[in-house]
Amino acid sequence: MWDTYIIIPMTNVLLFIYEIIGHNFGIAIILFTILVRAITWPLTAQQLKGTQGMQELQKDKEWLSIQKKYKNDKEKLASEQMRIYKERGINPFGSCLPTIIQFPVIIGLYQSIIRSLAATPLSLLNMSRSLYSFLDISSVIPLNSKFLWMDLGRPESIDVFGFALPTLAVIVVITSYIQSKLMTPPSNPGDQSAAMGNMMSIYMPFLMGYFAMTFASGLALYFITSNLLGIAQYAMMGRANWNNLIPGRK
C-alpha cells in the first residue's frame, strides 16, 4: 500500500514534472514542493486559525484567571487548560503540524528520489515497473541529478578550508526554526502545552537538519523550499508572530 499510494504516485509526478520542464530535477523538486503546499493548504489554513485562537486566548479573562488560581497545582492547571482548549476548539500543538504532516512526504520523497536516480539494472527494472503509461522510461533515463553545485542523489557539503560544511542542512535548520517560531503563539508562565510546543519548535529544526545532512540533497532542497513557502504564507496572511524570533521578546 505504501508503494501503491505514496512512492509510485510521487515518483511519477516528479518524473512528469522533470520531463515537461526540460530535464532539470532541481526545478522539478521545487515545483513538486509548491504542488504539495497547494494540496495541503486547507490543513495550513486550519492550523493558522488554531494559532490565532491561541494568541487570543492569552488575553482571555477566564484563561488568565485559572493561570493565577492554579499556579501552585500543576495537575489541576493542566486539566483546566485542556478543558478550555476543548471548549474553544483550539489545538495547542498546532505550530508543530507543518513538520508532522511533512513526515510521510519526506519519507516518500526520499524513496522517490532514490528510485528516480536508478543507477543499477535492478533499480532501473524496479523503476520501469513503477511508471504510469503516460511516461516513457527512455525519455527520462538517464536522469540528470545535477543542480547548481549539488548532486541531488547524494548528501550535500561544501569544502571550506578542508572542512566539509553541510550548507543546505544549516539553511534547513535556520528556515525550519524561523517557520516554527513564527507560528508559535505567546504563552504565559505555567502553560504546559504551550511550553511543550515551544520545545518542539526548537528540537524539530535540528531533526530536519539531521535528515538534510544525512540523506540525498534533493530532500534538503524540498525542506528549504517548503519552509520558505510556509514563511511567505504566514507573512502574507498577517499571522506571523515576528516577536518570537527575538529571545525574551513578548
Order of alpha helices (4+ residues) and beta strands (2+ residues): alpha-alpha-alpha-alpha-alpha-alpha-alpha-alpha-beta-beta-beta-beta-alpha-alpha-alpha
